[in-house]
């Protein structure tokens, strides 16, 4: 078994140097980078069965940290988008005032007064903040909230869900909790099931590609 796992790690270009590598691969795989951490975790645990729980904890912490990085990226992107729109509005307003030479009385004045009232900028910010995102995903996230991040481990959609949660400014504490629970349960289930599969099964699947991978 040891020789097979060692070959598997080398063929997939995965590190086999211990828990720091598990943390790094798990962290990077939770960002928008196209990586997978399960093979590295499986290989490490297969070679070190007594390290099952420490490896699960390290992988879960790394993957959760990567998910929270996605959350922060969404949060920062939302702030940058709102500030950009605010600057554009300010420039447009200044240009209009300079061209007119005076503030127009009437409907335009009423709109300007309403825009200056407390609460209006916040509502305008929320409306503008939705522009770059698909409305369907907004509805899902606003309806289910942070518990939807229990699915943050899913391929393709999991990382964007974390980013969307940050964009919508959902509570980072609640998001952290649900991301950690979802990713930890995923690692436990997948690693346990993979360890129950006989070695001959993995050898049979990868045997046709072994010479291609090794060259």
N, C-alpha and C positions, 0 to 999 in steps of 0.2 A: 504493500500500500504506500509506503513512504516513497519509493522510487517513482511510482505513478504520479503522486501528488507533486513531487518535485519537478517532474517533467511537465505537468499541467501548468504549474506556475510559470515555468520558463517559457513554455509555448505561447502562453497568453500575455507574456511580458509583464507579469505581475510580481511585485516584490515579495520576498519570503523572509524578511528580516525581523519579523516580530510585530508586537502591538503598535509601535509607532507607524509602521507601514499600514496597518489596518485602519488606524485613525485617519491618516492622510488620504488613503483611497476612499474611505467612507465619506470624508468631508468633501472631497472634490466631486464625487458622484452625486452629491445632493445639490450641487450647483447646476448651472445650465450646461456644464460640460458633459459630453456623451460618454460617460464611464459607468461601469457597474462594479459594485463592491462585493457582491455575493461570492464570486469565485475566489477572491483573496481571502475572505473570511472562512469559507469552506475549506480551502487548502490549509490554512493555518490551524484550524480546529482539528482537521483530520490528522495532521502531524502531531498535534498536542491536545489530545482529548481532555486532559485535566484542566486545560485553559478555556473550556467552553464558555463559562459565565464571564470571566474577565474579558475575553474577546468580544462577547456579545455587548458588554457594557461599553467597551472602547469604541466599537463600531457604531453603536447607537448614539453615543455622545458626538462622535465625529459627523455622522449623518445629520443629526439634529442641528448641530452648529452650522452645517452647510445649508439646511433649510431656513434657519434664521438669517443667514446671509442673504438668501433670496428675499426674505421678508424685508430686510433693511434696504435692499436694492429697489424694491417696489415702493417703499416709504420715501426714499430719497428721490426717486423719479417723480413721484407725485408732487413733492415739494418744489422740485425744479420746474415742473410743468406749470404749477400755479404761479410761481414767481415770474416765469416768462410771460404768461398771459397778463399778469398784473402790470408788468413793465410795458407791454404792448398797448394796454388800455391807457396807461398814463401818457405814453408818447402820442397816441391818437387824440386824447383829450387836449393835450397841450397844443398839438398842431391845429385842432379845430378852433380853439380859443384864439390862437394867434391869427388865424385866417379871418375869423369873424370880427375880432377886435373887441368883442364884448360878449357877455353871457346872454344867450337868447332867453327871453321871458316866455313862459307858456309851458307847453308839454315838455320841451327839452329841459326847462328849469325844474319842473316837477320830477322828471326822471333823475336829474342830477341830485336833487334833494333826497329822494328815496335811496339812491345808491350810497349816500353818505350816512344813512341811518345805521345804528348798530344792528348786526345780524344779517344785513343784506350782503356784505362781502362774503360772509361765510357760506350763504346759500348759493351765491354766484360761483364761489370756489368749488362747491360740491358739484354743481352742474357742469362746470368746465372740466373738472377732474375726471368725468366719465368719458370724455371725448375719445381718447385713444383706445379704449377697451371695449370688448364685445359686450353688448348689453345683456346677453343671456348669462354670461359668467358672472356679471354683476348681480343679477337676480339670484343666482344660486348662492353666491357667497353672502349676500345680505340676508337671504332667507335662512340658511343653515348656520352661518357664522363660523367661528373657530372650529367647532366639531367637524366641519367638512375637511379639516386638515388631517383627520385620521387617515385620509386617502393620499396623503402627501408622499407616500412611498411608491405610488403607482408610476410606471414608466410613462414618459411623454407629458402627462397632465399633472403629475405631482409637483414638480418644481414651479411651473407657472401658477399653481394654486397658492403656493407660499408667497410668490411675488405679488399676486393679486391681493392677498390678505394685507400685505404691507401697503399696497397702493390705496386700499380702502381704509387704512389706519385702524385695523382691528387691534384689539389689545394684544400687545406682544407677550404678556404673561400667559394668556389663554392660548395663544397660538403656539408658544413654546411647549406648553403641556400636551396639547393634542398632537403636535408634530412628533414629540418624543415618544408618546404612547404608540402611535401608528408605526413608526419606524422600528421601535424595539420589538413589538409583536411580530413585525415582518421578519426581522433577523432571526428571532427565536424559531419561528415556524419553518422558514426556508432552510436554515442550517440544520435543524433537527431532521427534517425530511430528507435532505441530501445525504446526511450521515447514515440514514437507514437503508439507502440504496446500495446494493452490492458493488464492489469494485469492478467486477466483470462487466456490469452495465455501462459504466463510464468508459471503460476500455473499448467496449464494442462500438459505442457511439463515436468516439474520437479516433479510433483506429484508421478509418479511411483517410483522415486528414493529417495523420501524424507525420507522414513523410513530407507533405506539402508545407506544414508549419515549420518543421525542422530544416527542410531544404536539403 
